[in-house]
Structure formats: C-alpha cells, structure tokens
Amino acid sequence: MVFTMKPRFQDKVAVVTGAAQGIGRGVALRLADEGAKLVLVDRSELVYELRDELASSHPQTPVLVLTADMEQATDCQRTMQAAVAHFGRIDVLINNVGGTIWAKPFEHYQVDEIEAEVRRSLFPTLWCCHAALPQMLAQGSGSIVNVSSIATRAINRVPYGAAKGGVNALTACLAFETAQRGVRVNAIATGGTEAPPRRIPRNAAEQTEQEKVWYQQIIDQTVQSSLMKRYGTIDEQVGAIVFLASDEASYITGVTLPVGGGDLG
Ligand SMILES: NC(=O)c1ccc[n+]([C@@H]2O[C@H](COP(=O)([O-])OP(=O)(O)OC[C@H]3O[C@@H](n4cnc5c(N)ncnc54)[C@H](O)[C@@H]3O)[C@@H](O)[C@H]2O)c1
C-alpha cells in the first residue's frame, strides 16, 4: 500500500509569532510546505527576508507579513485584526515569541530584569491568545500551540522558567474553557535546541566571563537532564508543534508535550 500524506494545512490560515528566525522560522517554512496561508509576525524587519525567501521557494503560498511587538496587547490585537481582514479567518496560532534574556542565578537578577523576562516570555502568549480567541470562537474552530520550555525545572533562569510555567498554566486553563467550543490549546515544552547563531540577539550586551560560565552551566544541565544526552534540532521542535496544530491532534487539548530528549521539564 502506498501511503500519501495530504498537506495538513491546505487552505488553513496560520499566524506564527517570532517568525524571523529560529523555531518560528522553521514552523513557518513547514506550514508553507503543507499548504497553509501564512501570517508572519516579528518585531524585527528580518521577517521580510523570510517573506522574500518564501516568494521564491513557495510561490503559491499566500503570505501576510507584519512587524509588531507582541509584548504589547494592542499590537497583538492589531495582528489578529489584520489576519482576519486579509484572510477572513484564523485557523492556527503558533505563539512562539519568548526566550530567556539573561542567564544567571536568581539572586543576581535586578527587579527590572525579572519584569522584562516575564514581559518577553509570558505576555506575548497571553495577549495573542486573548486577541485571537474571539475569531476562533466565532468560527467554532481553531488550534493554538504555545511554545513553552523545559526550563520550568532548570537552573540560571528562574524568571524565564516562571514565565513559561505561566504559559503551561494558561494552556491548560484556556483549553478547559474552549474545548467544547471547537478550540484546542496545546503547548510544547521545548528542550535545548541547536540553531545557527542568532541574527537577532536575545540580549545585545556582550557576555562577561562570569555570564559565559553561567550560560555553560545551562547547557551542561540541559544535556545532563535529557535522557538522550544531547540538544535537539529545530526540525525536531517543528515536527511536534505542527502535529499539535494539525487535525491529526484533534483529540488532544490542554497538553504540554515535552520535546526535550526525555527531559520532562
Ligand atoms: N532555542 C532553544 O534552545 C529553546 C529552548 C526552550 C524553549 N525555547 C522557546 O522557543 C521559542 C523560540 O525560541 P528561539 O530560540 O527560536 O528564539 P529566538 O530568540 O532565536 O527568536 C525569537 C524571535 O522572536 C522575535 N521576538 C522577540 N521578542 C518579540 C516581540 N516582543 N514581538 C515580536 N517578535 C519578537 C525575535 O525578533 C526573533 O525573531 C521561544 O519561546 C523560546 O522560549 C527555545
């Protein structure tokens, strides 16, 4: 028997936040491979490079590109309104914006740094879920995947871990509220992921020697805590995100799936 996989996102409208690089970019390319109409959002103008790349690699893929700051509720609302104005619906929302800004033991964080971590890694997901939900509920369908982290049990980034713990909780609670109205909400707890050097840095300041040591401790602990004793690839994260977003996961909601080589976070 020949097994032919149909494009899972044919004619579906998918919003991907933080699409300019890394995991978000990988998700956007995979969704394009599988037939989606894309709304790509990032704070960085580099997201326009991805649009140009898609124009040559996937000329049939309709793409709307926006720059916006997902830490701002109004920008998240503007993004979802633009998606609906352009494509008429939102079937899939991938909340990918996040990432630790600092790496150090908790006692070394300043109060304003703790707030910045929560703004970066909790609020974009909270705001975007809130902004997309009315459209999905009106449609009676939708699939949200939040990109969380195994860093909910990890060293040298307590504020980030706390923010991602919030993402896991909002995933479970929102799924509870929306399951009978056609909207699924899931998350992946991303493990350590190899990626090319970041063109958009999470923190533009040069690392001190001490900060390099603290960052290396994160890498060592991440490898040690995984059963496979290695980092994963962007493709390994993308596969899980896209599965949860697709109708193949139609009986799965409220779940945070660890994708960390056996590290459950
Ligand atoms: N890379 C890893 O090892 C790893 C591990 C665990 C979890 N994660 C999670 O996976 C997700 C993606 O990680 P990554 O390493 O690909 O990220 P990255 O830092 O490489 O890229 C993040 C993208 O989001 C954009 N962005 C950041 N803040 C934004 C904002 N306020 N508004 C709009 N766009 C914004 C950036 O410009 C960038 O394009 C994050 O949520 C991160 O916490 C990553």
The ligand as a Tripos MOL2 file, in Angstrom:
@<TRIPOS>MOLECULE
LIG
   44    48     1     0     0
SMALL
NO_CHARGES

@<TRIPOS>ATOM
      1 N1         16.2080   27.7030   21.3240 N.am      1 LIG1
      2 C1         16.0910   26.9460   22.4280 C.2       1 LIG1
      3 O1         17.0220   26.2260   22.8190 O.2       1 LIG1
      4 C2         14.7860   26.9610   23.2050 C.ar      1 LIG1
      5 C3         14.6560   26.1270   24.3190 C.ar      1 LIG1
      6 C4         13.4640   26.1530   25.0360 C.ar      1 LIG1
      7 C5         12.4220   26.9650   24.6220 C.ar      1 LIG1
      8 N2         12.5710   27.7620   23.5370 N.ar      1 LIG1
      9 C6         11.4530   28.6460   23.1720 C.3       1 LIG1
     10 O2         11.2100   28.5420   21.7770 O.3       1 LIG1
     11 C7         10.7640   29.7990   21.2810 C.3       1 LIG1
     12 C8         11.6390   30.2280   20.1130 C.3       1 LIG1
     13 O3         12.9760   30.1430   20.5110 O.3       1 LIG1
     14 P1         14.1600   30.5570   19.5060 P.3       1 LIG1
     15 O4         15.4250   30.0810   20.1470 O.co2     1 LIG1
     16 O5         13.8320   30.1190   18.1320 O.co2     1 LIG1
     17 O6         14.0530   32.1440   19.6530 O.3       1 LIG1
     18 P2         14.9670   33.3240   19.0300 P.3       1 LIG1
     19 O7         15.3460   34.2110   20.1470 O.co2     1 LIG1
     20 O8         16.0520   32.7640   18.1690 O.co2     1 LIG1
     21 O9         13.9280   34.0670   18.0790 O.3       1 LIG1
     22 C9         12.8100   34.7070   18.6320 C.3       1 LIG1
     23 C10        12.1300   35.5270   17.5600 C.3       1 LIG1
     24 O10        11.0740   36.2400   18.1980 O.3       1 LIG1
     25 C11        11.1950   37.6250   17.8800 C.3       1 LIG1
     26 N3         10.6960   38.4050   19.0120 N.ar      1 LIG1
     27 C12        11.2430   38.5050   20.2500 C.ar      1 LIG1
     28 N4         10.5090   39.3050   21.0200 N.ar      1 LIG1
     29 C13         9.4660   39.7310   20.2490 C.ar      1 LIG1
     30 C14         8.3680   40.5680   20.4810 C.ar      1 LIG1
     31 N5          8.1720   41.1610   21.6600 N.pl3     1 LIG1
     32 N6          7.4840   40.7870   19.4870 N.ar      1 LIG1
     33 C15         7.6610   40.1950   18.2760 C.ar      1 LIG1
     34 N7          8.7020   39.3850   17.9840 N.ar      1 LIG1
     35 C16         9.5930   39.1480   18.9750 C.ar      1 LIG1
     36 C17        12.6590   37.8720   17.6200 C.3       1 LIG1
     37 O11        12.8600   39.0270   16.8160 O.3       1 LIG1
     38 C18        13.0600   36.5710   16.9300 C.3       1 LIG1
     39 O12        12.8400   36.6060   15.5390 O.3       1 LIG1
     40 C19        10.8090   30.7790   22.4680 C.3       1 LIG1
     41 O13         9.5320   30.9090   23.0400 O.3       1 LIG1
     42 C20        11.7510   30.0970   23.4430 C.3       1 LIG1
     43 O14        11.4850   30.4480   24.7850 O.3       1 LIG1
     44 C21        13.7340   27.7780   22.8170 C.ar      1 LIG1
@<TRIPOS>BOND
     1     1     2 1
     2     2     3 2
     3     2     4 1
     4     4     5 ar
     5     4    44 ar
     6     5     6 ar
     7     6     7 ar
     8     7     8 ar
     9     8     9 1
    10     8    44 ar
    11     9    10 1
    12     9    42 1
    13    10    11 1
    14    11    12 1
    15    11    40 1
    16    12    13 1
    17    13    14 1
    18    14    15 2
    19    14    16 1
    20    14    17 1
    21    17    18 1
    22    18    19 2
    23    18    20 1
    24    18    21 1
    25    21    22 1
    26    22    23 1
    27    23    24 1
    28    23    38 1
    29    24    25 1
    30    25    26 1
    31    25    36 1
    32    26    27 ar
    33    26    35 ar
    34    27    28 ar
    35    28    29 ar
    36    29    30 ar
    37    29    35 ar
    38    30    31 1
    39    30    32 ar
    40    32    33 ar
    41    33    34 ar
    42    34    35 ar
    43    36    37 1
    44    36    38 1
    45    38    39 1
    46    40    41 1
    47    40    42 1
    48    42    43 1
@<TRIPOS>SUBSTRUCTURE
     1 LIG1         1 GROUP 0 **** ****
